[in-house]
């Protein structure tokens, strides 16, 4: 499988060509180059997946780990070194499908959405760089290679979020995303270094003897790695960057913050899952608790937002919480004994990528039609945008967990894993799933039905998006319909064995009933032009509604912590010590050296007579010392 190197080479070459020569190209040519390169990447990824899974399992009943390329990059010792290469196993192959598919749809979609935008060539260059970084992350052969591409993902996301660099909001959002994720990545790096030092390797599968020696430190190392994953996947309280990242172009939101980048943390925990389950099960359960709280918090905030992209942003945070919970409730790597959550998490990652990309791209079509992100500018759009309306409805049904759409199957397995872990956790996640259905259909009703802004629509009549924008919607909608029927457990499972899932009817029926009730409630409250119930609840619980709208003031809390505590109590004293102690000490040393030089300067006057006099004087002094003291 040496051809798999093309998966990394093609988007990198596309980035180099567009970055170096893009400004000399037309918009059309730049878009074609970027899109064709991603189409080839997608074809190679599909062929790789077909070849890998069709080769069958080995004698142990496992899909083998294939390393078509691997070379030593930085040697430290005979055992400890950093390698670079490509590793194929079930979850990396699955991620190749996800990233290449969503990225290709975004490239095609951007032809229409970004048409005429200044910096069109730069935009496609950044898309190629991001895709290259994300693909390099998922095929990494070791944890340090993953970290290298992890940081490249952060850099490329910074560039994409800040694409509209003339907008102050975009500048602030890109800096916020970069700084918050770098703060989390510091924990990731420390965890990697601890792991490498005590395990003696950066490999994902160290020797058992090494692991036995590092058993005491592994929970700390894995916990610190999870901090990095929590930052990238926007887990509470490191979630604050994701909603603001919506300042970037909408296709960027679909690519980075719905389908690929934010699931990097989930992928990290899944990649290190054997070590978590064997040496740090308590840390893994804390992953579940953090994920559950994050899911509830984000769902609560999403119920009060008026900006459609921010609703989807908090929806993403909530769904990533579901994936983390699913991994965290595992008590074994054997599916039947408590490892169901691993497969369910990966399955939900796959299905969520498709329908969430569909939601964001649909939101882009809506924004393109009404020139606003606010729901107040929408309403009644089903008459003007039938394709967008139908595809958006499919995605809403999928994320709500309504059969036969893909989200039902993956979310049902997550809930089953949660109930197996703890009935309390199961009911909590079921309630959050109901909240998901409510806020998604609140969003759908306010956009396509509800109160229509006829004055705005009279000035600018909404219209369906061009084919370049609607084709990705239709494609992703079809994938969303059929993806749930994939026997995912046959390909990806915690222990690598083929796993047939059986639907737990009690859990499935309960979740569907809860979702249907939530949907009917949302339609009743927001489906008409007049919304008296919603208005009454907004007035009665105005403080709660405002708190949810303001994200429960988490941004203000972070600003207080950073400005009043970190800057004032930590950074300011350190800066004062640097200026008044370190700098002054160095200035004192310089003054001493200068004064010493000026003092001895007369001795170096260039006169031979003077040097002879000093020489003879020294001889006389040494002679006298010798005579009187020796």
GIFENMO-V301520 format. One line per field, one symbol per residue. ss: DSSP state (H for helix, E for strand, L for the rest). psi: psi as a letter, one per 20 degrees, with the letter a starting at -180 (. if undefined). A space follows every 10 residues. Layout:
ss->???
psi->???
This chain:
ss->LHHHHHHHHH HHHHHHHHHH HHHHLLHHHH HHHHHHHHHH HHHHHHHHHH HHHHLLLLLL LLLLLEEEEE EEEEELLLLL EEEEEEEELH HHHHHHHHHH HHHHHHHHHH HHHLLLLLLH HHHHHHHHHH HHHHHHHHLL LEHHHHHHHH HHHHHHHHHH HLLLLLLHHH HHHHHHHHHH HHHHHHHHHH HHHHHHHHHL LLELLLLHHH HHHLHHHHHH HHHHHHHHHH HHLLLLLLLH HHHHHHHLLH HHHHHHHHHL HHHHHHHHHH HLHHHHHHHL HHHHHHHHHH HHHHHHHHHH HHLLLLEHHH HHHHHHHHHH HHHHHHHHLL LLLLHHHLLH HHHHHHHHHH HHHHHHHHHH HHHHHHHHHH LLLEHHHLLL HHHLLHHHHH HHHHHHHHHH LLLLLHHHHH HHHHHHHHHH HLHHHHHHHH HHHHHHHHHH HHHHHHHHLL LLLHHHHHHL LLLLLLHHHH HHHHHHHHHH HHHHHLLHHH LLLLLLLLLL LLLLHHHHHH HHHHHHHHHH HHHHHHLLLL LHHHHHHHHH LHHHHHHHHL HHHHHHHHHH HHHHHHHHHH HHHHHHHHHH HHHHHHHHHH HHHHHHHHHH HHHLLLLHHH HHHHHHHHHH HHHHHHHHHL
psi->khiihhhhgg hgggggghhh jhiirrgggg hgggggghgg ggghgghggg gghiirrahj kqpqopnipp qpgopgahho qpqpappprg hhgghggggh gggghhgghh gghjpippkg ghghghgggg ggghghghjq irhhhghghg hhggghhggg hkgmiiphgh gggghggggg hhghhggggg ggggghghij qjqhmrqhhg hhhjhhighg ghghhhgghh ghjlqpjkih hghhiiirqg hgggggjhhf gijhgghghg hjghhghhil hhhhhhgggg ggggggghhg hhiiqhphhh ghghgggghh ggggghhhip jrioghjjjh hgghghghgg ghhghhgggg hghggghhhi kqiphhjbpj ihhhmgghgg hhgghghghi kpqkqhhggg hghghghghh gphghghghg ghhghghghh hgggghgicb opnhgghhhn pqqqrrhhhh ghggghgggh gihhjpmhih gprgjiqpoo qppohggggg hggggggggh gghhhiirhp mhgggghhgh lgggghgghj kkkhghghhg ggghfggghg gghggghggi fgghghhggg ggggghghhi ghhmijphgg hgghghgggg ghggggghi.
